[in-house]
């Protein structure tokens, strides 16, 4: 079992599309509890919820989660992670997995995978996952971030646009041509998390609204692997929440 990494779950109360989504009930539990329990099923030595809100913290304490209160000023989840690693005085080479607080169906296997990949690549400070795209609507949907990968399994670029570009996406045979959708699950070494907060947002990051581009813009390599398990749902809207609740109601997930 993996014991050489920690999981931190950034969770904020404010959300434009779905306010207080971390506390939304799913099958009798708040969303953040589902994420926490799945993270605890991984090989992580420690799982921490990092939040800027006392309401989330109080709920987490009720189900015995470890909580670290962080500043309300953070603009990104990585900023929040940086504060936690400094408060807990983690070593610069410690591996941290960032598990998103709006993914109640997150796979423990994927958490282990992204951490293991970083352990196996000591020259790299960051790793993440992707999955093949087989649906043309996903290919052109800007909500799904696409990634292109080099021969060493490192990201060349992430974009909300179709990459590699083709004139007519309808002509793409997705069973023969390889297009990849990025999965928002990261492992980092502490040193690069703490550097991130001192880098100015890059032009590409601001244009695409993708914070991982700040790492690429500053010369960091990001290891990419195809996820062992499907990403399932990231909850951003009421419609997403309703879909996940229906899966539990039909007992299609546990």
Phi, psi and omega in degrees: 000142177289133178227008189257023178215163178240151174249130172241131182249100176291133181213117179247155184280319184285132176208124185296314185278331181214086184303142177055035187295334179301334183258002179298136182285132173227109178056040175087004179227149173293151182307317183298330178292321177301314180298314181299314183294323178291322176296323179292340177280350177281185179272015183297140177283339183202140178235128185230135171267125179252112185226157178258008190226131181297329181295318177292318181301316181296320178295318181296320179299325180297327177257024170066028175279149171280132185234141173235116178282134184233172183296148175278355185274350185294137180267337182225163176296328179293323174301318180295319177299319181301317179298318180296315182296328178285318179298323183268002175056046179289146177294154185297333181263004178298141179262128180241130173260128177265104178259121185292138183286356179250024178239076184293347179252022181303142184269125174303326178298321179291324176299313178299319183297313184291327176290316180298319181299323179289321177299325183278354181231074187296343180276355182245146184254000186205141177219156179206184185231163175214175174214154180296146175261128178238000182243125182298328179294322176296325183298323185256358181279118181293346176289339177262117182279128179263155179221143172246146194234141179272181185292344179261016180062040174240151183289133170272319181192152173243144179204153172279346178273171177289118173225136353298146182291144170218149186297322183228102183295336180294341181271355181284128174266103188287351175273342179252327180259139187263113172237143187234139176257129181286141176254128186283064178225123186233149164240137180226157162274146185304323184301322182283331175297316183287333174288323184308317186290345179262353177272138174289146175305134182279163179299319179295318179301314181293322180293316184269345187058051180225110186291337179296340178290340175294324177295312180298320181295337180258017172086005178280142174268145179239113179289138181236137175222153175284128186298141178294328182232151178299154182289331186058223191258134163255127188266113178240339185226169176298325179297317177299315181298317180297323180295317180292319177300322179293323177299318177292320181299321180275001180059037177273347174224161179234000000 
